[in-house]
Amino acid sequence: MTEDFKILLDEAERFHGHLCAGLVIGARMAVAGLRELGIREPKGREGMNLVIWVEIDRCPVDAIIALTGRTPGRRSIKMIDYGKQAATFVDTRTPDAVRVSVRTGCLEKAELMAKGLGGFNDQRIALHEALASMPEEQLLALSRVSVTIGAQDLPGETLATTICQKCGETVKDGRQAVVDGDVFCRPCALGRSYYEEI
């Protein structure tokens, strides 16, 4: 593990609360995505136009948030939980976007690699070292992609609000559903939600 990467990993660990394999992977994803877009200072002016879609709600996301400074509250990180260890990094000033995904089987390769590393009493630490030093092409798949971002998905002020005709709650930024000319929030339009009232 290089000293520069160790510094980034320490930052991610402080944010996440502990070091784990997922955090190492997320840090590697962030480094690769930023490099591919040519963004060196994501928390400064250079990163103001960075929007990231993450496809899982696990540890790698915390590393990506910690190292890029993008957050859901700033509308600069979008969470779409497909259960995949993948993230798409988009520079909204340009057509540049790169999807970074974790290669199938890489964890098993890293575990084998960790067994061959000497000097580690704790196998978890050896695994973290293996994941940090594994060649990028064995750990990650990078692909250039195109992402169309509507004005309602960009960071900034709320563009529009509407009221659901069934539950009466406010819906922001075009997230409503129109059914037979009536405007609803998505849960009311679908007739289901992730919660049930008791």
N, C-alpha and C positions, 0 to 999 in steps of 0.2 A: 504494500500500500504506500503510495507516495505521500509525502508530507502535506502537499496541497490538498489531496483528497481527504486526508485525515482531518484537516481543519474543517472542511465542509461537512464531513461526517459528524464531527463533534457538535457543529451547529445544529444539524438535523437531530442529533440525540438529545440536545438540550430542549428542543421544541417537542419532541415525541415523548421523552421521559425515560427511555432506555434504548439500548442498541440491540438490534435484531437483524436477521437476514433481510427482511422486507425493507428495512430502512436503508441498508447498503444498496439494495437493488434500486430503490427509488432515487437515491442520490446519484447512482450511475445513470439512471434515466434522465434526470434533470441536467446533468453535465452534458450528456449526448445531445439532448434537445436544444439546449442553449447554444452549444457549439455549432450545431448544424444551421441555426438561424443567425449566427454571428453575434450573439448577445453576450457580452462579457460582464456587464454590470446590470443584472436583472432588477435589482432593487433601486436603481437610479433611473435617470431619464431614459436610458436605453430600454428599460423594461416596461415603460409606461404603455406600450402598445402590444404587450405580450398577453395573449389569452391562451389558456390551457384547458383542454378537455381531458379528464381522467376517467378511466373505465372501470374503476374498482374502488371500494371504500375500505381499504386496508392500509397497512403501514407504509407502503411506498408513497402514498399520497402525502403523508406528513413530511416526508423528506422533500418532495417536490415543492410543497408550500413553503417549508423552511428555507430552501435554497433559492427560490425564485421571488419570494415575497408576494406571490399571487394568492388571493383569498376569495372565498365565495362572497363575502360581504362587499368586496370591491368589484364583484362581478367579473373577475379576471381569471377565475378557475371555475370550470363547469364540471359537475359530477354527474356522470351517466353510468350507473352501476350495471355493467354487463358481466361483472365477475372476471374481467380480464386484466392482467397486469400490463396495461398499456396507457399511454398518454399522447395526445397530439398537441404540439407546440405551434402556435400561430403568431406571426408578426402581422398585426392588422394594417400596417402601413404598406405592406407589400403582398404579393400573392404567395409568399413563402409559408409553407407549413410542413412539419415533419411528424410522422407518427412513430413513436418509439414503443416497441413491445418486447416482452421477455420471451426468449426462445424456449420452446418446449424441451424439457430434459436438462436444462442448464443447472438446475439445483442439484440434480443427481451428479452431474459432472463436477460441480463445485464441491460436493461432499467427498467424492473420490480424491479430488485435488487436495482437499483439507487433510485427508488421512496421510497424504505424502509430505505434508509440511511439518518440518521439525520445529522444536522449541515452543510448542503450545501445550500447556497442561489441560486447557479447557477446549474441547472440540468445537464449541460454539464460536469461540474466538478464532480458531483456525478456519472455520467456515466463513466468517466475516472477512478474514484476510483473503481467502480464496475468491470470494465474490468480488472483492475490491480489486484484485489483481488479475482476474480472468480476462483474457482478450475480449474486447468489446464485441467482436463479431460472433463469439461463442455465447455471450450472455444476451445480447440485444439484437433485434431486427429493426432497422431504420428504413422508412419508406417516405418518399415525397408524396404528399397528398394535397388535395384542394378542399378547403373548408369555406363554405359560404356563410358569412356571419351577418345576420340581419341587425338593423339598428337597435332593436329591442334586446339584443344579446351583448352589446358592447358596454364596457364600463361607463358609468355616468349617471345622470339623472333619470328618473322614471319618465318614460315617454308617454304612457297612457295608463289610465285606470278605468275599470268598469266594475259593476256590482253584479254578483251572481243573483239571478232572479229566484233561485230556490233557497239558498242558505243566507243570502244577504251580505256575504263577506266580499271584501275588495279583492280584485284580481288585477295584478300589474303586468304591464309590458307584453300584451298580446297572448297571455297564457290562457285566455278564456276559450270556451268552445261555444259555437253557435249551432243550435239544434232547432230546425223549423223556425228560424228567425228569432228565437229566444236565446239570451246570453246566459251561460252558466260557467261556474268554475269546472275544471276537468272532473273532479270527483263526483260532483252532482250530475254532470252530463253522462258519466259512465255508470252512475248508480252504485259506485263503490269507492272506498277509501282505504288507507292503510290502518285506520282505527275505527272502532265502533263506540258510539256513545253509550254510557251505562247509567 
